[in-house]
Amino acid sequence: MSLKKIVVLFSGEGTNLENILKKLHKKEFEGKKIQIVKTITNNPKAKGIEKAKKYGVDVEIIDHKNFSSREEYDEVLVKSIKKVNPHLVVLAGFMRILSPVFTSNIKNAINIHPSLLPLFKGVNAIKKSFESEMKVAGVTVHRVSDELDSGKILDQCCFHRDNESFEEFEKKIHQLEYKLYPEVIKTLLIRE
Ligand code: GAR
């Protein structure tokens, strides 16, 4: 049985983190076991901290407020990730722009974004997507690159809009995230 190690980075609610923990942590697929060996947050008040602890997973808080530059922060982040030598780094609502210090050192990192990229990059993607004239909406999993929300697209999922309220729309987006992200992670770790 081979072990596939993941590090998850998050900043807030941590619902994607919790979903990944529930569906993949310590689970076996085709003779391979997935383990979230560590989580890291930049936000000492992130709700995700309790969620990781509930599963007995290590949480490291690296508060960006203690660093004077993005590069300095990323150096510490990279060091912390490399210590556990993961097969995959999963960004789940990690709301920081990453510098080349991160992208040149951590090659196997993916992110989920709540829009159909390349549309609606950056913050408030759900709101931007909701307010657009698009008849479909969805989510994207992509590789992390130097440019924000711009790495190679790995997979997408969408729904046809139906005059939903913003709350209903947001809920549909999150449901797609919870379906798609674990599937892509599994594909990358188990089938490739
Ligand atoms: C998710 O909707 C994720 O797609 C988004 O932040 C939310 C985090 O929620 N990420 C981005 O916008 C990245 N650009 P969560 O903390 O409950 O998983």
Residues whose N, C-alpha, C, O or C-beta is under 5 A from the ligand:
A	BS01	GAR	G12 E13 G14 T15 N16 L17 A92 G93 I112 H113 P114 G122
